[in-house]
Amino acid sequence: MKKIEVISGYSEEFNKDINALTVNGEVFDWGLELDSWLEAKKVISQHAELTETVTTSILNHFCECFSEFVGQNMTLREVNEAIERGYIE
């Protein structure tokens, strides 16, 4: 089992409080690049029908990266359940 926690802290890079996931004390350093985030917002603002597609793409990217980080395939649901339990099975 791997311990998983959500920690909060201040980010000088973003000049605000942020949350981060840790697994066995190691921070999962993931986020969207600013340019990618702005492009996604632009696409959604111009094509509202693509909101679900863009959101799904971002969530899939998160799951792929997190799965690689922990060394096992995980869905978003499994990540959320692990956070609630406090550990990854």
N, C-alpha and C positions, 0 to 999 in steps of 0.2 A: 504494500500500500504506500501511496505517496500523499503527504499532507498538502492540502491546497487551501490557500487563504486569499481573501481580498484585503489589501492594505491600502490605506489612504495616506497621502502626503502632498506636500507642496512642490510643484514643478516650476523651477526658475525658467526653464525653456518655454513653458506655456503660460507662465505668470498666473497660475491658478492651482487650486487643489485638484488632484487627480486620484483615481483608483487604479490599482495594479494587481494582477494575479501573481502569487508566488506558489511555487511547487517545491516542497522540501527546502524552503527558505530562499530559493533562487527566483529572481524576478523574471516573469515572462514579459520581455520588452517588445511589445507589439503595438502598432498603431498605423493609421493611414498616413501616407505622406501628404503634406498640405496640398500639393498640386493635384494629387489624386482625389482628395476630399473635395476641393473646389470644383473639379471637373464633374464629379458625381452630382454635386449640388446643382451645377449648371444644367446637366442632362435632365435631372428630375424637374427643375423649374421650367424647362422648355418642353418636356415630354412626361407629364404626370403619369401616363400609362406605363412608364418604365420604372416607376418607383419600386415595385416588388422585385423586378429583375435586378436592379442595381443593389438593392438591399440584400437579396439572396447571394449575389456575387461577393459582396463584402463579408457576409457571414460565412460563406464557404471558404473564403481566403483565411479568415480567422481560424476556422476549425482545422484547416490543413496545417497552418503554422503551429497551432497549439498541439496538434497530434504529433507533429515532428518534435516539438519541444519536450513532450512527455514520453515519447517513444512508443506510442500506441494510438491507433485510430480512435477518434472520439467525435461524436456528433455534438451539436450545440446543446441538445437536451442532456446528454451525458455530462457535459462540462457543467451545466447549471445544477444538475443533481449532485455532482461531486462537490461543488461549492457549498451547497446546502448541507451535505454530510460532513464536509471538512476533510475528505480524503478521496483519492482516486483509487479504485479497486484494481 
